[in-house]
Amino acid sequence: MKVLIAPDSFKGTAAAAEVAAALAAGWSAVQPRDDIVALPQADGGEGTCAAVAATGDWHWRHSEVDGPDGRPVSARWLLGHDGQRAVIELAEPSGIGLLDRLDPWRADTHGLGRLIGAALAAGAGSVQIGLGGSASTDGGAGALMALGLRAFDEEGRPIARGARGLQTVAYVDTDGLAAKPAGGVELLVDTAAPLCGPQGAAAVFGPQKGATPVDVEQLDDGLARWARILNAAGLQADPDTPGAGAAGGAGFGLMAWGADATSGSQRIAELTGLDAELATADLVLTGEGRFDGTSWTGKLVGHVLDAAARHGVPALVVAGQVAARCAVPAVSLTAIAGSAEAAMADPLHWLRAAGSAAAQRQRR
């Protein structure tokens, strides 16, 4: 039997390649004769650059930029062997995992803009940006300001960094904004969320970044204000475009710069040959740190399950926590380990155990 193992990373605990290897080891311990194919995936969040790097001749680069709280971080990104293509992962310079504590008002995407600038300075003619795992809800203001946009309040003073600045922004100066590269900017998004409203960046993802219900309402107001200001300045983008709410609204800010959004899971699947492997698979295992309602709104696991269904291939989900009803069999690390804390303390051990449990289930 051919078993295709195509997981996402387990955010903050294990990279997608580590997850795939651990599941494969656990499965093989029970079913040693099965043909195991490990195909780590990503959807624009953590692990996007690693998944792309495995598909061809890419060179890793490192740039020191501001992290989401202003402290310097060394962020990795990819430059194609021809020097013309760059791939950037927002989680590297502006990810939530870089914070010591959640800060929904001051965390920003300035480092992302600096990283884009580094890619442009290196000669990249096109840029792909994975938007996932963000720490902020600043509408991409930090990134645009790092690229040369200037934003002011009613008194003509520069606005504060982060979502706080969106509360007071009155106008922007676009004269110094860097030009979009000739080959374009493609955003790899893991959500179809619009910028604002009950399904928008603040409402859906703000609580994960430390926002209270009152904060969410104010954050949403700030994003709406930011959209009006950018559009009035000639940076045209529709805040209702699917993916505008990605990464705390960074999707919208970069769309206003001229970027186009596409499904990150779809693009990575194309690069890694997921459909070709599914065509000959007897079973697919996929997984992520937490399986919940958002897993079906553009994230990797939902995409793999949909693709498996199209090919008529049975599927099984392994997740750190299973917090939503799943249409296919699911294995929870938390259930196996006895608690979320135990599962997170040694995720690779429990992933191997989950791989064995999945193989035992298949045997029945």
Beta strands, then each sheet from edge to edge (+ up, - down):
strand 1: 2-5
strand 2: 35-38
strand 3: 58-66
strand 4: 72-80
strand 5: 85-89
strand 6: 126-131
strand 7: 150-152
strand 8: 171-173
strand 9: 185-189
strand 10: 260-263
strand 11: 283-291
strand 12: 315-322
strand 13: 330-332
sheet 1: 2+ 1+ 11+ 12+ 13+
sheet 2: 3+ 4- 5+ 6+ 9+ 10+
sheet 3: 7+ 8-
end
